């Protein structure tokens, strides 16, 4: 029932079609049956932005239909299953094996799970990627390497600027536009200017699942805190390693 409201993969990748911007106070126009105020309050979005993007409005309608017609015990079973599925990789060997047999082998055709140490590193990377990155940079990317790369990239930019000015098939106006576009390019080399501060994220020895819950909450709150603020052009969307 929920899947029936989803668009095709092709439509879901369309950046124009999925950019459906709504004022928060007009979300009832998407589907008045959905509890928008409660949802926005529970996610921490309420009060942080006057507008939101609803990628697939038809899904909201399908969800509202399902909420209205599906018995509560079914919802409880469904949500319990989704919760266990989300945390199965960190809930012990039986959960890990059961989830991989379905998601890894049955759905993806992968015959064998990654070694435990590889899964452990992947989890640290996902949860504390910048903290791991700082250790990686300290070991593998000394300051002299950073300086060399910055000089190299500066030289590349200088060469581009000269190349644009010397192109004979561009008119003066086009060259100005090209130079202006080049000037907006922000190179990101080696590591970010500001590391993520994990000071408020509590990591407890012996509480793996709890650590994952808190790490996911930390990441969500960090994203929510960006709402209504200028875009940070220096932010990285990958880790140095």
Steps between C-alpha positions, in 0.01 A plus 500: 500500500782742582699404193203577278548870576866506398612627162714304257877512543525724194247751633653491849835606353351804324629805695228726362207265549601415857548866600151560633533794737220575744454760769469319832157650563376371162603136541138402554468556127725198439274282713297637790466156661869484590593648839750752367541710818567193715738357241701822465515543878614141557777529240624832638427686177215712638590865538829470313377553145197667345513261205562133439546283190268202459684280251211268413159640598326185379678303772347722768156411365584129499628527857186683612287229336697228678473674836124530459435143384764278663423355846722622783644152580625477140670838531664392826633181339621692195678769701652242736633311198645816345667592829659155536609507137665839546704384801547131416865546393589600858267270696705180510586211270149358457360837391802568277466162328124526452518848352791418270329184376215719378648840415842372399438165335131479400469860378855581386650159422800553729609155623707604802491787745801725553743402773401629843795739519406655166143552618635654818715750314208583268282572805763731653537669162125552479456618858824691571643554154671831571655377824647206308601742226708710737701192596538406135617849401751515785653174384481527120467866398763724660487878467763502225277279285210739550717797405625329183147422388378853568784641288424252223130590495577873510718451193219314327264790565752747365536288187123485457469877533768554237343237274159667514647840414688358201212299346420647160152350463363672811374856492584748779165456677530121496854520634382717787231244582755218484739685730218576743401133504860394558524743790213325680676163497596399854772233505491253788836340555613244754264575787227747601574842646283413803465152644168380639491544877377177660521641853128453567489143366520249784682174417468231767720193515285186481195677355539452125133533405459801729806662345349457153168648616679802645726541196201501265319750720813718508524497119129583465516789745811633327312511169190655656715773655602614150144598410448871451873570494726593206645208305846406625703487179793350690303197622623163381264218405764231526780425742872542421559128525 
